[in-house]
Amino acid sequence: MALKSRRFNSASEGMDSVRNWLQPQPNSFYKRSIHRLVQQRDKCMCNFVSTALQLVRVHNLGIENSLPPTPR
């Protein structure tokens, strides 16, 4: 049962459909999905740190010498 393009009459109907879809998924589905979440989190954090370091340098707050170089 695919969830894409389905419309639900209530939040509980949607939640039940998602639970019914998730329940039969194999363990490999969850392992792969969790691995992707970790990769996305790491990418997001790296981008955030890089942007923050660039902002510090741009605004010349006087602490840039104590910061590591911006990853490229």
mmCIF file as Biopython writes it, N, C-alpha, C and O atoms, coordinates in Angstrom:
data_model
#
loop_
_atom_site.group_PDB
_atom_site.id
_atom_site.type_symbol
_atom_site.label_atom_id
_atom_site.label_alt_id
_atom_site.label_comp_id
_atom_site.label_asym_id
_atom_site.label_entity_id
_atom_site.label_seq_id
_atom_site.pdbx_PDB_ins_code
_atom_site.Cartn_x
_atom_site.Cartn_y
_atom_site.Cartn_z
_atom_site.occupancy
_atom_site.B_iso_or_equiv
_atom_site.auth_seq_id
_atom_site.auth_asym_id
_atom_site.pdbx_PDB_model_num
ATOM 1   N N  . MET A ? 1  ? 0.848   -1.179 0.000  1.0 0.0 1  A 1 
ATOM 2   C CA . MET A ? 1  ? 0.000   0.000  0.000  1.0 0.0 1  A 1 
ATOM 3   C C  . MET A ? 1  ? 0.891   1.238  0.000  1.0 0.0 1  A 1 
ATOM 4   O O  . MET A ? 1  ? 1.605   1.490  0.970  1.0 0.0 1  A 1 
ATOM 5   N N  . ALA A ? 2  ? 0.852   1.980  -1.044 1.0 0.0 2  A 1 
ATOM 6   C CA . ALA A ? 2  ? 1.643   3.208  -1.132 1.0 0.0 2  A 1 
ATOM 7   C C  . ALA A ? 2  ? 0.902   4.351  -0.454 1.0 0.0 2  A 1 
ATOM 8   O O  . ALA A ? 2  ? -0.325  4.428  -0.518 1.0 0.0 2  A 1 
ATOM 9   N N  . LEU A ? 3  ? 1.640   5.229  0.188  1.0 0.0 3  A 1 
ATOM 10  C CA . LEU A ? 3  ? 1.040   6.379  0.864  1.0 0.0 3  A 1 
ATOM 11  C C  . LEU A ? 3  ? 1.023   7.612  -0.029 1.0 0.0 3  A 1 
ATOM 12  O O  . LEU A ? 3  ? 0.254   8.544  0.203  1.0 0.0 3  A 1 
ATOM 13  N N  . LYS A ? 4  ? 1.867   7.612  -1.042 1.0 0.0 4  A 1 
ATOM 14  C CA . LYS A ? 4  ? 1.962   8.770  -1.929 1.0 0.0 4  A 1 
ATOM 15  C C  . LYS A ? 4  ? 0.620   9.018  -2.617 1.0 0.0 4  A 1 
ATOM 16  O O  . LYS A ? 4  ? -0.038  8.085  -3.080 1.0 0.0 4  A 1 
ATOM 17  N N  . SER A ? 5  ? 0.234   10.265 -2.675 1.0 0.0 5  A 1 
ATOM 18  C CA . SER A ? 5  ? -0.994  10.718 -3.338 1.0 0.0 5  A 1 
ATOM 19  C C  . SER A ? 5  ? -2.269  10.337 -2.594 1.0 0.0 5  A 1 
ATOM 20  O O  . SER A ? 5  ? -3.365  10.574 -3.101 1.0 0.0 5  A 1 
ATOM 21  N N  . ARG A ? 6  ? -2.151  9.758  -1.417 1.0 0.0 6  A 1 
ATOM 22  C CA . ARG A ? 6  ? -3.356  9.423  -0.643 1.0 0.0 6  A 1 
ATOM 23  C C  . ARG A ? 6  ? -3.793  10.622 0.166  1.0 0.0 6  A 1 
ATOM 24  O O  . ARG A ? 6  ? -2.972  11.420 0.617  1.0 0.0 6  A 1 
ATOM 25  N N  . ARG A ? 7  ? -5.090  10.740 0.343  1.0 0.0 7  A 1 
ATOM 26  C CA . ARG A ? 7  ? -5.662  11.790 1.192  1.0 0.0 7  A 1 
ATOM 27  C C  . ARG A ? 7  ? -6.351  11.109 2.363  1.0 0.0 7  A 1 
ATOM 28  O O  . ARG A ? 7  ? -6.990  10.067 2.215  1.0 0.0 7  A 1 
ATOM 29  N N  . PHE A ? 8  ? -6.207  11.715 3.516  1.0 0.0 8  A 1 
ATOM 30  C CA . PHE A ? 8  ? -6.787  11.149 4.723  1.0 0.0 8  A 1 
ATOM 31  C C  . PHE A ? 8  ? -7.824  12.108 5.285  1.0 0.0 8  A 1 
ATOM 32  O O  . PHE A ? 8  ? -7.676  13.328 5.201  1.0 0.0 8  A 1 
ATOM 33  N N  . ASN A ? 9  ? -8.862  11.544 5.850  1.0 0.0 9  A 1 
ATOM 34  C CA . ASN A ? 9  ? -9.947  12.355 6.403  1.0 0.0 9  A 1 
ATOM 35  C C  . ASN A ? 9  ? -9.626  12.907 7.781  1.0 0.0 9  A 1 
ATOM 36  O O  . ASN A ? 9  ? -10.263 13.856 8.240  1.0 0.0 9  A 1 
ATOM 37  N N  . SER A ? 10 ? -8.642  12.317 8.438  1.0 0.0 10 A 1 
ATOM 38  C CA . SER A ? 10 ? -8.277  12.789 9.778  1.0 0.0 10 A 1 
ATOM 39  C C  . SER A ? 10 ? -6.814  12.472 10.034 1.0 0.0 10 A 1 
ATOM 40  O O  . SER A ? 10 ? -6.204  11.665 9.333  1.0 0.0 10 A 1 
ATOM 41  N N  . ALA A ? 11 ? -6.264  13.121 11.047 1.0 0.0 11 A 1 
ATOM 42  C CA . ALA A ? 11 ? -4.871  12.864 11.424 1.0 0.0 11 A 1 
ATOM 43  C C  . ALA A ? 11 ? -4.715  11.424 11.894 1.0 0.0 11 A 1 
ATOM 44  O O  . ALA A ? 11 ? -3.717  10.774 11.584 1.0 0.0 11 A 1 
ATOM 45  N N  . SER A ? 12 ? -5.689  10.924 12.638 1.0 0.0 12 A 1 
ATOM 46  C CA . SER A ? 12 ? -5.578  9.551  13.144 1.0 0.0 12 A 1 
ATOM 47  C C  . SER A ? 12 ? -5.618  8.537  12.000 1.0 0.0 12 A 1 
ATOM 48  O O  . SER A ? 12 ? -4.936  7.514  12.060 1.0 0.0 12 A 1 
ATOM 49  N N  . GLU A ? 13 ? -6.400  8.806  10.973 1.0 0.0 13 A 1 
ATOM 50  C CA . GLU A ? 13 ? -6.422  7.918  9.807  1.0 0.0 13 A 1 
ATOM 51  C C  . GLU A ? 13 ? -5.055  7.923  9.115  1.0 0.0 13 A 1 
ATOM 52  O O  . GLU A ? 13 ? -4.561  6.875  8.699  1.0 0.0 13 A 1 
ATOM 53  N N  . GLY A ? 14 ? -4.456  9.093  8.997  1.0 0.0 14 A 1 
ATOM 54  C CA . GLY A ? 14 ? -3.122  9.194  8.414  1.0 0.0 14 A 1 
ATOM 55  C C  . GLY A ? 14 ? -2.086  8.461  9.246  1.0 0.0 14 A 1 
ATOM 56  O O  . GLY A ? 14 ? -1.248  7.739  8.707  1.0 0.0 14 A 1 
ATOM 57  N N  . MET A ? 15 ? -2.142  8.647  10.562 1.0 0.0 15 A 1 
ATOM 58  C CA . MET A ? 15 ? -1.193  7.969  11.458 1.0 0.0 15 A 1 
ATOM 59  C C  . MET A ? 15 ? -1.352  6.454  11.370 1.0 0.0 15 A 1 
ATOM 60  O O  . MET A ? 15 ? -0.358  5.730  11.329 1.0 0.0 15 A 1 
ATOM 61  N N  . ASP A ? 16 ? -2.585  5.973  11.340 1.0 0.0 16 A 1 
ATOM 62  C CA . ASP A ? 16 ? -2.823  4.530  11.226 1.0 0.0 16 A 1 
ATOM 63  C C  . ASP A ? 16 ? -2.262  3.991  9.917  1.0 0.0 16 A 1 
ATOM 64  O O  . ASP A ? 16 ? -1.666  2.914  9.892  1.0 0.0 16 A 1 
ATOM 65  N N  . SER A ? 17 ? -2.448  4.728  8.840  1.0 0.0 17 A 1 
ATOM 66  C CA . SER A ? 17 ? -1.930  4.292  7.539  1.0 0.0 17 A 1 
ATOM 67  C C  . SER A ? 17 ? -0.408  4.238  7.541  1.0 0.0 17 A 1 
ATOM 68  O O  . SER A ? 17 ? 0.185   3.307  6.997  1.0 0.0 17 A 1 
ATOM 69  N N  . VAL A ? 18 ? 0.220   5.232  8.150  1.0 0.0 18 A 1 
ATOM 70  C CA . VAL A ? 18 ? 1.684   5.241  8.230  1.0 0.0 18 A 1 
ATOM 71  C C  . VAL A ? 18 ? 2.165   4.065  9.074  1.0 0.0 18 A 1 
ATOM 72  O O  . VAL A ? 18 ? 3.110   3.375  8.692  1.0 0.0 18 A 1 
ATOM 73  N N  . ARG A ? 19 ? 1.525   3.833  10.213 1.0 0.0 19 A 1 
ATOM 74  C CA . ARG A ? 19 ? 1.906   2.685  11.062 1.0 0.0 19 A 1 
ATOM 75  C C  . ARG A ? 19 ? 1.759   1.372  10.301 1.0 0.0 19 A 1 
ATOM 76  O O  . ARG A ? 19 ? 2.639   0.513  10.356 1.0 0.0 19 A 1 
ATOM 77  N N  . ASN A ? 20 ? 0.642   1.221  9.592  1.0 0.0 20 A 1 
ATOM 78  C CA . ASN A ? 20 ? 0.409   -0.007 8.827  1.0 0.0 20 A 1 
ATOM 79  C C  . ASN A ? 20 ? 1.422   -0.179 7.703  1.0 0.0 20 A 1 
ATOM 80  O O  . ASN A ? 20 ? 1.745   -1.304 7.323  1.0 0.0 20 A 1 
ATOM 81  N N  . TRP A ? 21 ? 1.923   0.931  7.171  1.0 0.0 21 A 1 
ATOM 82  C CA . TRP A ? 21 ? 2.941   0.854  6.123  1.0 0.0 21 A 1 
ATOM 83  C C  . TRP A ? 21 ? 4.309   0.534  6.716  1.0 0.0 21 A 1 
ATOM 84  O O  . TRP A ? 21 ? 5.068   -0.247 6.142  1.0 0.0 21 A 1 
ATOM 85  N N  . LEU A ? 22 ? 4.627   1.132  7.862  1.0 0.0 22 A 1 
ATOM 86  C CA . LEU A ? 22 ? 5.939   0.937  8.475  1.0 0.0 22 A 1 
ATOM 87  C C  . LEU A ? 22 ? 6.112   -0.454 9.081  1.0 0.0 22 A 1 
ATOM 88  O O  . LEU A ? 22 ? 7.196   -1.034 9.020  1.0 0.0 22 A 1 
ATOM 89  N N  . GLN A ? 23 ? 5.051   -0.979 9.659  1.0 0.0 23 A 1 
ATOM 90  C CA . GLN A ? 23 ? 5.149   -2.227 10.412 1.0 0.0 23 A 1 
ATOM 91  C C  . GLN A ? 23 ? 5.767   -3.389 9.629  1.0 0.0 23 A 1 
ATOM 92  O O  . GLN A ? 23 ? 6.634   -4.070 10.176 1.0 0.0 23 A 1 
ATOM 93  N N  . PRO A ? 24 ? 5.374   -3.649 8.390  1.0 0.0 24 A 1 
ATOM 94  C CA . PRO A ? 24 ? 5.946   -4.808 7.688  1.0 0.0 24 A 1 
ATOM 95  C C  . PRO A ? 24 ? 7.318   -4.559 7.045  1.0 0.0 24 A 1 
ATOM 96  O O  . PRO A ? 24 ? 7.874   -5.467 6.428  1.0 0.0 24 A 1 
ATOM 97  N N  . GLN A ? 25 ? 7.861   -3.367 7.177  1.0 0.0 25 A 1 
ATOM 98  C CA . GLN A ? 25 ? 9.148   -3.071 6.540  1.0 0.0 25 A 1 
ATOM 99  C C  . GLN A ? 25 ? 10.249  -3.925 7.178  1.0 0.0 25 A 1 
ATOM 100 O O  . GLN A ? 25 ? 10.238  -4.139 8.391  1.0 0.0 25 A 1 
ATOM 101 N N  . PRO A ? 26 ? 11.193  -4.409 6.378  1.0 0.0 26 A 1 
ATOM 102 C CA . PRO A ? 26 ? 12.286  -5.231 6.919  1.0 0.0 26 A 1 
ATOM 103 C C  . PRO A ? 26 ? 13.267  -4.384 7.732  1.0 0.0 26 A 1 
ATOM 104 O O  . PRO A ? 26 ? 13.307  -3.160 7.606  1.0 0.0 26 A 1 
ATOM 105 N N  . ASN A ? 27 ? 14.052  -5.058 8.562  1.0 0.0 27 A 1 
ATOM 106 C CA . ASN A ? 27 ? 15.046  -4.363 9.390  1.0 0.0 27 A 1 
ATOM 107 C C  . ASN A ? 27 ? 16.014  -3.544 8.547  1.0 0.0 27 A 1 
ATOM 108 O O  . ASN A ? 27 ? 16.469  -2.485 8.979  1.0 0.0 27 A 1 
ATOM 109 N N  . SER A ? 28 ? 16.329  -4.022 7.358  1.0 0.0 28 A 1 
ATOM 110 C CA . SER A ? 28 ? 17.265  -3.296 6.494  1.0 0.0 28 A 1 
ATOM 111 C C  . SER A ? 28 ? 16.716  -1.915 6.124  1.0 0.0 28 A 1 
ATOM 112 O O  . SER A ? 28 ? 17.487  -0.974 5.937  1.0 0.0 28 A 1 
ATOM 113 N N  . PHE A ? 29 ? 15.405  -1.791 6.019  1.0 0.0 29 A 1 
ATOM 114 C CA . PHE A ? 29 ? 14.779  -0.499 5.733  1.0 0.0 29 A 1 
ATOM 115 C C  . PHE A ? 29 ? 15.108  0.500  6.837  1.0 0.0 29 A 1 
ATOM 116 O O  . PHE A ? 29 ? 15.483  1.639  6.560  1.0 0.0 29 A 1 
ATOM 117 N N  . TYR A ? 30 ? 14.967  0.070  8.090  1.0 0.0 30 A 1 
ATOM 118 C CA . TYR A ? 30 ? 15.223  0.962  9.220  1.0 0.0 30 A 1 
ATOM 119 C C  . TYR A ? 30 ? 16.708  1.281  9.348  1.0 0.0 30 A 1 
ATOM 120 O O  . TYR A ? 30 ? 17.086  2.420  9.625  1.0 0.0 30 A 1 
ATOM 121 N N  . LYS A ? 31 ? 17.546  0.268  9.145  1.0 0.0 31 A 1 
ATOM 122 C CA . LYS A ? 31 ? 18.992  0.489  9.234  1.0 0.0 31 A 1 
ATOM 123 C C  . LYS A ? 31 ? 19.446  1.493  8.173  1.0 0.0 31 A 1 
ATOM 124 O O  . LYS A ? 31 ? 20.214  2.409  8.467  1.0 0.0 31 A 1 
ATOM 125 N N  . ARG A ? 32 ? 18.974  1.317  6.954  1.0 0.0 32 A 1 
ATOM 126 C CA . ARG A ? 32 ? 19.327  2.215  5.851  1.0 0.0 32 A 1 
ATOM 127 C C  . ARG A ? 32 ? 18.800  3.630  6.117  1.0 0.0 32 A 1 
ATOM 128 O O  . ARG A ? 32 ? 19.495  4.616  5.872  1.0 0.0 32 A 1 
ATOM 129 N N  . SER A ? 33 ? 17.574  3.714  6.617  1.0 0.0 33 A 1 
ATOM 130 C CA . SER A ? 33 ? 16.966  5.023  6.882  1.0 0.0 33 A 1 
ATOM 131 C C  . SER A ? 33 ? 17.689  5.766  7.995  1.0 0.0 33 A 1 
ATOM 132 O O  . SER A ? 33 ? 17.908  6.973  7.894  1.0 0.0 33 A 1 
ATOM 133 N N  . ILE A ? 34 ? 18.060  5.058  9.051  1.0 0.0 34 A 1 
ATOM 134 C CA . ILE A ? 34 ? 18.783  5.690  10.154 1.0 0.0 34 A 1 
ATOM 135 C C  . ILE A ? 34 ? 20.153  6.149  9.673  1.0 0.0 34 A 1 
ATOM 136 O O  . ILE A ? 34 ? 20.612  7.231  10.040 1.0 0.0 34 A 1 
ATOM 137 N N  . HIS A ? 35 ? 20.807  5.330  8.853  1.0 0.0 35 A 1 
ATOM 138 C CA . HIS A ? 35 ? 22.114  5.707  8.303  1.0 0.0 35 A 1 
ATOM 139 C C  . HIS A ? 35 ? 21.991  6.996  7.487  1.0 0.0 35 A 1 
ATOM 140 O O  . HIS A ? 35 ? 22.844  7.879  7.590  1.0 0.0 35 A 1 
ATOM 141 N N  . ARG A ? 36 ? 20.939  7.107  6.679  1.0 0.0 36 A 1 
ATOM 142 C CA . ARG A ? 36 ? 20.721  8.326  5.888  1.0 0.0 36 A 1 
ATOM 143 C C  . ARG A ? 36 ? 20.479  9.535  6.781  1.0 0.0 36 A 1 
ATOM 144 O O  . ARG A ? 36 ? 20.970  10.627 6.498  1.0 0.0 36 A 1 
ATOM 145 N N  . LEU A ? 37 ? 19.722  9.341  7.859  1.0 0.0 37 A 1 
ATOM 146 C CA . LEU A ? 37 ? 19.469  10.447 8.783  1.0 0.0 37 A 1 
ATOM 147 C C  . LEU A ? 37 ? 20.765  10.958 9.393  1.0 0.0 37 A 1 
ATOM 148 O O  . LEU A ? 37 ? 20.971  12.167 9.507  1.0 0.0 37 A 1 
ATOM 149 N N  . VAL A ? 38 ? 21.635  10.039 9.783  1.0 0.0 38 A 1 
ATOM 150 C CA . VAL A ? 38 ? 22.919  10.429 10.370 1.0 0.0 38 A 1 
ATOM 151 C C  . VAL A ? 38 ? 23.751  11.190 9.345  1.0 0.0 38 A 1 
ATOM 152 O O  . VAL A ? 38 ? 24.362  12.206 9.676  1.0 0.0 38 A 1 
ATOM 153 N N  . GLN A ? 39 ? 23.779  10.710 8.107  1.0 0.0 39 A 1 
ATOM 154 C CA . GLN A ? 39 ? 24.528  11.407 7.060  1.0 0.0 39 A 1 
ATOM 155 C C  . GLN A ? 39 ? 23.979  12.809 6.829  1.0 0.0 39 A 1 
ATOM 156 O O  . GLN A ? 39 ? 24.750  13.761 6.701  1.0 0.0 39 A 1 
ATOM 157 N N  . GLN A ? 40 ? 22.665  12.946 6.774  1.0 0.0 40 A 1 
ATOM 158 C CA . GLN A ? 40 ? 22.053  14.255 6.561  1.0 0.0 40 A 1 
ATOM 159 C C  . GLN A ? 40 ? 22.327  15.188 7.735  1.0 0.0 40 A 1 
ATOM 160 O O  . GLN A ? 40 ? 22.585  16.376 7.539  1.0 0.0 40 A 1 
ATOM 161 N N  . ARG A ? 41 ? 22.272  14.652 8.963  1.0 0.0 41 A 1 
ATOM 162 C CA . ARG A ? 41 ? 22.565  15.465 10.146 1.0 0.0 41 A 1 
ATOM 163 C C  . ARG A ? 41 ? 24.001  15.968 10.090 1.0 0.0 41 A 1 
ATOM 164 O O  . ARG A ? 41 ? 24.266  17.142 10.347 1.0 0.0 41 A 1 
ATOM 165 N N  . ASP A ? 42 ? 24.926  15.071 9.754  1.0 0.0 42 A 1 
ATOM 166 C CA . ASP A ? 42 ? 26.337  15.457 9.674  1.0 0.0 42 A 1 
ATOM 167 C C  . ASP A ? 42 ? 26.553  16.528 8.609  1.0 0.0 42 A 1 
ATOM 168 O O  . ASP A ? 42 ? 27.290  17.488 8.831  1.0 0.0 42 A 1 
ATOM 169 N N  . LYS A ? 43 ? 25.914  16.364 7.456  1.0 0.0 43 A 1 
ATOM 170 C CA . LYS A ? 43 ? 26.040  17.343 6.377  1.0 0.0 43 A 1 
ATOM 171 C C  . LYS A ? 43 ? 25.484  18.694 6.823  1.0 0.0 43 A 1 
ATOM 172 O O  . LYS A ? 43 ? 26.087  19.736 6.567  1.0 0.0 43 A 1 
ATOM 173 N N  . CYS A ? 44 ? 24.344  18.669 7.484  1.0 0.0 44 A 1 
ATOM 174 C CA . CYS A ? 44 ? 23.710  19.898 7.962  1.0 0.0 44 A 1 
ATOM 175 C C  . CYS A ? 44 ? 24.604  20.598 8.987  1.0 0.0 44 A 1 
ATOM 176 O O  . CYS A ? 44 ? 24.787  21.814 8.926  1.0 0.0 44 A 1 
ATOM 177 N N  . MET A ? 45 ? 25.157  19.834 9.926  1.0 0.0 45 A 1 
ATOM 178 C CA . MET A ? 45 ? 26.019  20.417 10.951 1.0 0.0 45 A 1 
ATOM 179 C C  . MET A ? 45 ? 27.282  21.001 10.328 1.0 0.0 45 A 1 
ATOM 180 O O  . MET A ? 45 ? 27.739  22.069 10.735 1.0 0.0 45 A 1 
ATOM 181 N N  . CYS A ? 46 ? 27.844  20.309 9.348  1.0 0.0 46 A 1 
ATOM 182 C CA . CYS A ? 46 ? 29.048  20.803 8.682  1.0 0.0 46 A 1 
ATOM 183 C C  . CYS A ? 46 ? 28.749  22.119 7.968  1.0 0.0 46 A 1 
ATOM 184 O O  . CYS A ? 46 ? 29.534  23.064 8.041  1.0 0.0 46 A 1 
ATOM 185 N N  . ASN A ? 47 ? 27.615  22.177 7.280  1.0 0.0 47 A 1 
ATOM 186 C CA . ASN A ? 47 ? 27.232  23.412 6.593  1.0 0.0 47 A 1 
ATOM 187 C C  . ASN A ? 47 ? 26.989  24.541 7.579  1.0 0.0 47 A 1 
ATOM 188 O O  . ASN A ? 47 ? 27.367  25.684 7.322  1.0 0.0 47 A 1 
ATOM 189 N N  . PHE A ? 48 ? 26.361  24.230 8.710  1.0 0.0 48 A 1 
ATOM 190 C CA . PHE A ? 48 ? 26.088  25.240 9.727  1.0 0.0 48 A 1 
ATOM 191 C C  . PHE A ? 48 ? 27.389  25.804 10.286 1.0 0.0 48 A 1 
ATOM 192 O O  . PHE A ? 48 ? 27.550  27.020 10.392 1.0 0.0 48 A 1 
ATOM 193 N N  . VAL A ? 49 ? 28.321  24.913 10.643 1.0 0.0 49 A 1 
ATOM 194 C CA . VAL A ? 49 ? 29.599  25.351 11.206 1.0 0.0 49 A 1 
ATOM 195 C C  . VAL A ? 49 ? 30.365  26.178 10.186 1.0 0.0 49 A 1 
ATOM 196 O O  . VAL A ? 49 ? 30.936  27.215 10.523 1.0 0.0 49 A 1 
ATOM 197 N N  . SER A ? 50 ? 30.377  25.723 8.943  1.0 0.0 50 A 1 
ATOM 198 C CA . SER A ? 50 ? 31.081  26.457 7.895  1.0 0.0 50 A 1 
ATOM 199 C C  . SER A ? 50 ? 30.500  27.859 7.725  1.0 0.0 50 A 1 
ATOM 200 O O  . SER A ? 50 ? 31.243  28.835 7.620  1.0 0.0 50 A 1 
ATOM 201 N N  . THR A ? 51 ? 29.181  27.954 7.698  1.0 0.0 51 A 1 
ATOM 202 C CA . THR A ? 51 ? 28.523  29.256 7.557  1.0 0.0 51 A 1 
ATOM 203 C C  . THR A ? 51 ? 28.806  30.145 8.759  1.0 0.0 51 A 1 
ATOM 204 O O  . THR A ? 51 ? 29.077  31.335 8.604  1.0 0.0 51 A 1 
ATOM 205 N N  . ALA A ? 52 ? 28.743  29.574 9.948  1.0 0.0 52 A 1 
ATOM 206 C CA . ALA A ? 52 ? 29.006  30.353 11.163 1.0 0.0 52 A 1 
ATOM 207 C C  . ALA A ? 52 ? 30.434  30.889 11.162 1.0 0.0 52 A 1 
ATOM 208 O O  . ALA A ? 52 ? 30.662  32.044 11.523 1.0 0.0 52 A 1 
ATOM 209 N N  . LEU A ? 53 ? 31.392  30.063 10.762 1.0 0.0 53 A 1 
ATOM 210 C CA . LEU A ? 53 ? 32.784  30.511 10.718 1.0 0.0 53 A 1 
ATOM 211 C C  . LEU A ? 53 ? 32.969  31.623 9.689  1.0 0.0 53 A 1 
ATOM 212 O O  . LEU A ? 53 ? 33.707  32.578 9.931  1.0 0.0 53 A 1 
ATOM 213 N N  . GLN A ? 54 ? 32.308  31.502 8.553  1.0 0.0 54 A 1 
ATOM 214 C CA . GLN A ? 54 ? 32.398  32.553 7.543  1.0 0.0 54 A 1 
ATOM 215 C C  . GLN A ? 54 ? 31.805  33.857 8.058  1.0 0.0 54 A 1 
ATOM 216 O O  . GLN A ? 54 ? 32.355  34.931 7.811  1.0 0.0 54 A 1 
ATOM 217 N N  . LEU A ? 55 ? 30.691  33.771 8.768  1.0 0.0 55 A 1 
ATOM 218 C CA . LEU A ? 55 ? 30.075  34.981 9.325  1.0 0.0 55 A 1 
ATOM 219 C C  . LEU A ? 55 ? 30.988  35.645 10.344 1.0 0.0 55 A 1 
ATOM 220 O O  . LEU A ? 55 ? 31.098  36.871 10.383 1.0 0.0 55 A 1 
ATOM 221 N N  . VAL A ? 56 ? 31.638  34.837 11.164 1.0 0.0 56 A 1 
ATOM 222 C CA . VAL A ? 56 ? 32.566  35.391 12.155 1.0 0.0 56 A 1 
ATOM 223 C C  . VAL A ? 56 ? 33.691  36.122 11.443 1.0 0.0 56 A 1 
ATOM 224 O O  . VAL A ? 56 ? 34.071  37.225 11.837 1.0 0.0 56 A 1 
ATOM 225 N N  . ARG A ? 57 ? 34.218  35.511 10.400 1.0 0.0 57 A 1 
ATOM 226 C CA . ARG A ? 57 ? 35.314  36.149 9.668  1.0 0.0 57 A 1 
ATOM 227 C C  . ARG A ? 57 ? 34.836  37.424 8.969  1.0 0.0 57 A 1 
ATOM 228 O O  . ARG A ? 57 ? 35.539  38.435 8.976  1.0 0.0 57 A 1 
ATOM 229 N N  . VAL A ? 58 ? 33.667  37.381 8.376  1.0 0.0 58 A 1 
ATOM 230 C CA . VAL A ? 58 ? 33.132  38.546 7.665  1.0 0.0 58 A 1 
ATOM 231 C C  . VAL A ? 58 ? 32.907  39.700 8.623  1.0 0.0 58 A 1 
ATOM 232 O O  . VAL A ? 58 ? 33.207  40.848 8.298  1.0 0.0 58 A 1 
ATOM 233 N N  . HIS A ? 59 ? 32.391  39.407 9.779  1.0 0.0 59 A 1 
ATOM 234 C CA . HIS A ? 59 ? 32.089  40.460 10.750 1.0 0.0 59 A 1 
ATOM 235 C C  . HIS A ? 59 ? 33.290  40.820 11.619 1.0 0.0 59 A 1 
ATOM 236 O O  . HIS A ? 59 ? 33.217  41.713 12.463 1.0 0.0 59 A 1 
ATOM 237 N N  . ASN A ? 60 ? 34.399  40.108 11.398 1.0 0.0 60 A 1 
ATOM 238 C CA . ASN A ? 60 ? 35.660  40.407 12.070 1.0 0.0 60 A 1 
ATOM 239 C C  . ASN A ? 60 ? 35.448  40.686 13.561 1.0 0.0 60 A 1 
ATOM 240 O O  . ASN A ? 60 ? 35.675  41.794 14.047 1.0 0.0 60 A 1 
ATOM 241 N N  . LEU A ? 61 ? 35.015  39.664 14.253 1.0 0.0 61 A 1 
ATOM 242 C CA . LEU A ? 61 ? 34.734  39.807 15.677 1.0 0.0 61 A 1 
ATOM 243 C C  . LEU A ? 61 ? 35.989  39.695 16.538 1.0 0.0 61 A 1 
ATOM 244 O O  . LEU A ? 61 ? 35.911  39.720 17.766 1.0 0.0 61 A 1 
ATOM 245 N N  . GLY A ? 62 ? 37.120  39.574 15.902 1.0 0.0 62 A 1 
ATOM 246 C CA . GLY A ? 62 ? 38.367  39.533 16.647 1.0 0.0 62 A 1 
ATOM 247 C C  . GLY A ? 62 ? 38.707  38.181 17.236 1.0 0.0 62 A 1 
ATOM 248 O O  . GLY A ? 62 ? 39.675  38.059 17.987 1.0 0.0 62 A 1 
ATOM 249 N N  . ILE A ? 63 ? 37.925  37.158 16.908 1.0 0.0 63 A 1 
ATOM 250 C CA . ILE A ? 63 ? 38.228  35.832 17.445 1.0 0.0 63 A 1 
ATOM 251 C C  . ILE A ? 63 ? 38.595  34.851 16.336 1.0 0.0 63 A 1 
ATOM 252 O O  . ILE A ? 63 ? 38.794  33.665 16.599 1.0 0.0 63 A 1 
ATOM 253 N N  . GLU A ? 64 ? 38.685  35.337 15.102 1.0 0.0 64 A 1 
ATOM 254 C CA . GLU A ? 64 ? 38.933  34.415 13.996 1.0 0.0 64 A 1 
ATOM 255 C C  . GLU A ? 64 ? 40.275  33.701 14.091 1.0 0.0 64 A 1 
ATOM 256 O O  . GLU A ? 64 ? 40.421  32.611 13.538 1.0 0.0 64 A 1 
ATOM 257 N N  . ASN A ? 65 ? 41.244  34.273 14.765 1.0 0.0 65 A 1 
ATOM 258 C CA . ASN A ? 65 ? 42.544  33.620 14.877 1.0 0.0 65 A 1 
ATOM 259 C C  . ASN A ? 65 ? 42.483  32.377 15.752 1.0 0.0 65 A 1 
ATOM 260 O O  . ASN A ? 65 ? 43.336  31.498 15.628 1.0 0.0 65 A 1 
ATOM 261 N N  . SER A ? 66 ? 41.503  32.286 16.622 1.0 0.0 66 A 1 
ATOM 262 C CA . SER A ? 66 ? 41.398  31.119 17.492 1.0 0.0 66 A 1 
ATOM 263 C C  . SER A ? 66 ? 40.524  30.030 16.881 1.0 0.0 66 A 1 
ATOM 264 O O  . SER A ? 66 ? 40.359  28.966 17.477 1.0 0.0 66 A 1 
ATOM 265 N N  . LEU A ? 67 ? 39.959  30.284 15.693 1.0 0.0 67 A 1 
ATOM 266 C CA . LEU A ? 67 ? 39.083  29.318 15.052 1.0 0.0 67 A 1 
ATOM 267 C C  . LEU A ? 67 ? 39.854  28.489 14.039 1.0 0.0 67 A 1 
ATOM 268 O O  . LEU A ? 67 ? 40.817  28.966 13.438 1.0 0.0 67 A 1 
ATOM 269 N N  . PRO A ? 68 ? 39.420  27.218 13.849 1.0 0.0 68 A 1 
ATOM 270 C CA . PRO A ? 68 ? 40.064  26.393 12.821 1.0 0.0 68 A 1 
ATOM 271 C C  . PRO A ? 68 ? 39.726  26.936 11.439 1.0 0.0 68 A 1 
ATOM 272 O O  . PRO A ? 68 ? 38.745  27.664 11.286 1.0 0.0 68 A 1 
ATOM 273 N N  . PRO A ? 69 ? 40.526  26.593 10.431 1.0 0.0 69 A 1 
ATOM 274 C CA . PRO A ? 69 ? 40.243  27.067 9.076  1.0 0.0 69 A 1 
ATOM 275 C C  . PRO A ? 69 ? 38.894  26.541 8.586  1.0 0.0 69 A 1 
ATOM 276 O O  . PRO A ? 69 ? 38.466  25.456 8.980  1.0 0.0 69 A 1 
ATOM 277 N N  . THR A ? 70 ? 38.239  27.298 7.740  1.0 0.0 70 A 1 
ATOM 278 C CA . THR A ? 70 ? 36.958  26.888 7.181  1.0 0.0 70 A 1 
ATOM 279 C C  . THR A ? 70 ? 37.176  25.717 6.238  1.0 0.0 70 A 1 
ATOM 280 O O  . THR A ? 70 ? 38.030  25.786 5.354  1.0 0.0 70 A 1 
ATOM 281 N N  . PRO A ? 71 ? 36.395  24.612 6.420  1.0 0.0 71 A 1 
ATOM 282 C CA . PRO A ? 71 ? 36.532  23.468 5.503  1.0 0.0 71 A 1 
ATOM 283 C C  . PRO A ? 71 ? 36.133  23.867 4.092  1.0 0.0 71 A 1 
ATOM 284 O O  . PRO A ? 71 ? 35.206  24.655 3.906  1.0 0.0 71 A 1 
ATOM 285 N N  . ARG A ? 72 ? 36.808  23.345 3.127  1.0 0.0 72 A 1 
ATOM 286 C CA . ARG A ? 72 ? 36.496  23.659 1.727  1.0 0.0 72 A 1 
ATOM 287 C C  . ARG A ? 72 ? 36.022  22.433 1.010  1.0 0.0 72 A 1 
ATOM 288 O O  . ARG A ? 72 ? 35.711  22.495 -0.180 1.0 0.0 72 A 1 
#
